[in-house]
């Protein structure tokens, strides 16, 4: 297991997935703007005093419980998440504002089993050569409407990100935090959970945005990000998803 990140705690793992066609798009944000979106016990994870807001489209495939085959029709989805970064007891992780996804059963399972704010959406993510296009529309009943349409071009491979660099801070995240049991009504409640993801370090590439129209950030009551985002594309990776533990 030496090719995987450490530390590797031998908690039960639930499933294996393959993530591909992934784009990391990040903007620096004033910490006080994002602080209200986190439960009280979590601290914003800052890079040189700055919080970061990410929009990440990608494709998830070969979804299967460990030890079992993939189920046709339920083993593939497109996802678009809005995220920031948090720490608890010195353990850095991802805090999701929303995760729009195309697989109804997957949305139900993630909301029920992982207490994550997954939302139903229609989404296409296509690729021609080195150019990718993602188009999404949120369809979740009762959720704020949101749309997304972007194209980007993937460029040359980048050197492996090093600890202490911005690239490493934004992409090398092996834990997630979530509140439960019902995130929508209990975000400030006492229940806080940590999950772990296991995968090799991201093989990052240069990326260039060709077009970008989005209201997914604004759907959370946040202002439209300004300035050019920090961009990284990534080659496909296999990911193992762990069960949650209350922290």
C-alpha positions as CSV (number, residue, x, y, z in Angstrom):
1,X,0.0,0.0,0.0
2,X,3.0,2.3,-0.1
3,X,1.7,4.1,-3.2
4,X,-1.2,5.5,-1.2
5,X,-1.2,8.5,1.1
6,X,-0.4,8.1,4.8
7,X,-1.6,7.9,7.4
8,X,-3.8,4.9,6.4
9,X,-6.1,3.9,9.2
10,X,-7.7,0.5,8.7
11,X,-11.3,1.5,9.2
12,X,-13.9,-0.3,7.0
13,X,-14.0,0.8,3.4
14,X,-17.4,0.8,1.7
15,X,-16.7,1.2,-2.0
16,X,-14.3,1.8,-4.9
17,X,-14.8,4.4,-7.6
18,X,-12.9,5.8,-10.5
19,X,-12.8,9.6,-10.9
20,X,-12.0,11.1,-14.3
21,X,-12.5,14.3,-16.4
22,X,-11.8,16.3,-13.3
23,X,-11.2,20.0,-13.0
24,X,-10.3,21.9,-9.9
25,X,-11.3,25.6,-10.1
26,X,-10.6,27.7,-7.0
27,X,-10.9,31.3,-6.0
28,X,-9.5,33.0,-2.9
29,X,-12.2,34.1,-0.5
30,X,-12.2,36.2,2.7
31,X,-12.5,33.8,5.6
32,X,-15.3,35.8,7.2
33,X,-17.4,35.1,4.1
34,X,-17.2,31.3,4.4
35,X,-17.2,31.0,8.2
36,X,-21.0,31.0,8.5
37,X,-21.2,27.9,6.3
38,X,-19.2,25.7,8.7
39,X,-20.4,24.1,11.9
40,X,-19.0,25.8,15.0
41,X,-16.5,23.0,15.8
42,X,-14.8,23.2,12.4
43,X,-12.1,25.7,11.6
44,X,-11.6,27.0,8.1
45,X,-8.4,25.7,6.7
46,X,-6.4,28.7,5.3
47,X,-3.5,29.0,3.0
48,X,-1.4,32.0,4.0
49,X,-4.4,33.5,5.7
50,X,-6.8,33.1,2.8
51,X,-9.8,30.8,2.5
52,X,-10.5,29.1,-0.8
53,X,-13.7,28.2,-2.6
54,X,-13.7,25.4,-5.2
55,X,-16.0,24.3,-8.0
56,X,-15.1,20.8,-9.1
57,X,-16.9,19.0,-12.0
58,X,-15.9,15.3,-12.7
59,X,-17.1,11.9,-13.8
60,X,-17.4,9.0,-11.3
61,X,-17.5,5.5,-12.8
62,X,-16.9,1.9,-11.9
63,X,-18.8,2.5,-8.6
64,X,-19.0,-0.7,-6.7
65,X,-19.0,-1.9,-3.1
66,X,-15.8,-3.6,-2.1
67,X,-15.9,-7.3,-2.9
68,X,-18.9,-7.0,-5.1
69,X,-19.3,-6.3,-8.9
70,X,-20.5,-3.0,-10.2
71,X,-24.3,-2.8,-10.8
72,X,-25.2,-1.8,-14.3
73,X,-27.1,1.4,-14.4
74,X,-25.9,2.5,-11.0
75,X,-22.1,2.5,-11.4
76,X,-21.7,5.9,-13.3
77,X,-22.5,9.5,-12.6
78,X,-21.4,13.1,-13.3
79,X,-20.9,15.4,-10.3
80,X,-20.4,19.1,-9.7
81,X,-19.4,20.1,-6.2
82,X,-18.9,23.4,-4.4
83,X,-16.4,23.1,-1.6
84,X,-14.1,24.8,0.9
85,X,-11.5,23.4,3.4
86,X,-11.7,22.8,7.1
87,X,-9.7,21.3,10.0
88,X,-10.6,19.6,13.2
89,X,-8.0,18.5,15.7
90,X,-5.3,19.2,13.2
91,X,-6.8,16.9,10.5
92,X,-7.4,18.9,7.2
93,X,-10.4,17.9,5.1
94,X,-13.1,19.1,2.6
95,X,-16.3,20.7,3.6
96,X,-19.0,20.6,0.9
97,X,-21.6,23.3,0.4
98,X,-23.3,21.2,-2.3
99,X,-22.7,18.2,-4.6
100,X,-25.0,18.1,-7.6
101,X,-25.1,14.6,-9.2
102,X,-26.9,12.7,-11.9
103,X,-27.6,9.3,-10.2
104,X,-30.8,9.4,-8.1
105,X,-29.9,6.3,-6.1
106,X,-26.4,7.7,-5.5
107,X,-27.9,11.0,-4.3
108,X,-30.2,9.2,-1.9
109,X,-27.4,6.9,-0.6
110,X,-24.9,9.8,-0.1
111,X,-27.5,11.9,1.8
112,X,-28.7,9.0,3.9
113,X,-25.5,7.1,4.7
114,X,-22.9,9.9,4.5
115,X,-25.1,13.0,5.5
116,X,-23.6,14.8,2.5
117,X,-25.6,17.7,0.8
118,X,-26.0,15.8,-2.5
119,X,-28.6,17.3,-4.9
120,X,-30.4,15.8,-7.9
121,X,-29.2,17.3,-11.2
122,X,-29.1,16.8,-14.9
123,X,-25.5,17.0,-16.2
124,X,-23.4,16.2,-19.3
125,X,-19.7,16.0,-19.3
126,X,-18.2,15.3,-22.7
127,X,-14.6,15.3,-24.1
128,X,-13.2,15.8,-27.6
129,X,-9.5,15.5,-27.6
130,X,-8.1,17.7,-24.9
131,X,-11.2,19.9,-24.6
132,X,-14.0,19.1,-22.1
133,X,-17.5,20.5,-21.7
134,X,-19.7,20.2,-18.7
135,X,-23.4,21.4,-18.6
136,X,-25.5,21.0,-15.5
137,X,-28.9,22.0,-14.1
138,X,-30.0,21.4,-10.6
139,X,-33.4,19.6,-10.4
140,X,-33.6,18.9,-6.6
141,X,-37.0,19.7,-5.2
142,X,-36.8,22.5,-2.7
143,X,-33.2,23.4,-3.4
144,X,-32.1,26.8,-4.8
145,X,-31.9,26.6,-8.6
146,X,-28.4,26.5,-10.2
147,X,-26.9,26.0,-13.6
148,X,-23.4,25.4,-14.9
149,X,-21.9,25.5,-18.4
150,X,-18.1,25.4,-18.9
151,X,-15.5,24.3,-21.4
152,X,-11.8,23.9,-20.6
153,X,-8.7,22.5,-22.3
154,X,-6.3,20.2,-20.6
155,X,-2.6,20.9,-21.0
156,X,0.7,19.5,-20.1
157,X,1.4,17.4,-17.0
158,X,2.6,19.3,-14.0
159,X,5.2,18.2,-11.5
160,X,3.9,16.4,-8.4
161,X,2.6,18.9,-5.9
162,X,4.7,19.3,-2.9
163,X,3.5,19.8,0.7
164,X,3.4,23.5,1.5
165,X,2.4,24.5,-2.0
166,X,-0.9,25.9,-3.0
167,X,-1.5,23.0,-5.5
168,X,-1.0,20.5,-2.7
169,X,-3.3,22.5,-0.3
170,X,-6.1,22.6,-2.9
171,X,-6.0,19.1,-4.3
172,X,-4.4,16.6,-1.8
173,X,-7.4,16.1,0.5
174,X,-7.9,12.7,2.0
175,X,-10.7,13.5,4.5
176,X,-14.1,15.0,4.4
177,X,-16.3,16.4,7.1
178,X,-20.1,16.4,7.3
179,X,-22.8,17.2,9.8
180,X,-25.7,14.9,10.6
181,X,-28.1,13.4,10.7
182,X,-29.8,16.0,8.5
183,X,-27.4,18.5,7.1
184,X,-30.2,20.8,5.8
185,X,-31.8,21.3,9.2
186,X,-28.9,20.5,11.6
187,X,-25.8,22.2,10.2
188,X,-25.2,23.8,13.7
189,X,-26.1,20.6,15.6
190,X,-23.8,18.5,17.7
191,X,-23.2,15.7,15.2
192,X,-20.0,15.9,13.2
193,X,-18.5,13.1,11.1
194,X,-15.2,12.5,9.4
195,X,-14.6,10.2,6.4
196,X,-11.5,9.2,4.7
197,X,-10.7,8.7,1.0
198,X,-7.8,6.6,-0.2
199,X,-6.1,7.2,-3.5
200,X,-2.7,7.9,-5.0
201,X,-1.6,11.6,-5.3
202,X,-3.4,13.5,-8.0
203,X,-1.5,13.5,-11.4
204,X,-2.2,17.2,-12.2
205,X,-2.2,19.0,-15.5
206,X,-2.4,22.5,-16.7
207,X,-5.9,23.7,-17.6
208,X,-7.3,26.7,-19.5
209,X,-10.9,27.9,-19.3
210,X,-12.5,28.6,-22.6
211,X,-16.0,29.5,-21.3
212,X,-17.6,29.6,-17.9
213,X,-21.2,30.4,-16.9
214,X,-22.3,29.3,-13.5
215,X,-24.7,30.0,-10.6
216,X,-23.7,27.2,-8.3
217,X,-21.8,29.4,-6.0
218,X,-24.5,32.1,-6.1
219,X,-27.1,29.5,-5.2
220,X,-25.6,29.4,-1.7
221,X,-26.0,33.2,-1.2
222,X,-22.4,33.9,-2.0
223,X,-21.2,36.6,-4.4
224,X,-19.9,35.6,-7.8
225,X,-16.2,34.8,-7.6
226,X,-14.0,37.5,-9.1
227,X,-10.7,37.2,-10.9
228,X,-9.3,34.2,-12.7
229,X,-9.5,30.9,-10.9
230,X,-6.6,28.8,-10.0
231,X,-7.0,25.8,-12.3
232,X,-5.8,22.2,-12.3
233,X,-7.0,19.3,-14.4
234,X,-6.3,15.8,-13.3
235,X,-5.8,12.4,-14.9
236,X,-8.1,9.5,-13.8
237,X,-7.6,7.9,-10.4
238,X,-9.1,5.0,-8.5
239,X,-10.6,6.1,-5.1
240,X,-11.6,4.0,-2.1
241,X,-14.3,5.5,0.1
242,X,-14.3,4.8,3.8
243,X,-17.2,4.7,6.3
244,X,-17.8,7.8,8.4
245,X,-16.8,8.1,12.1
246,X,-18.3,10.6,14.5
247,X,-15.7,13.1,15.8
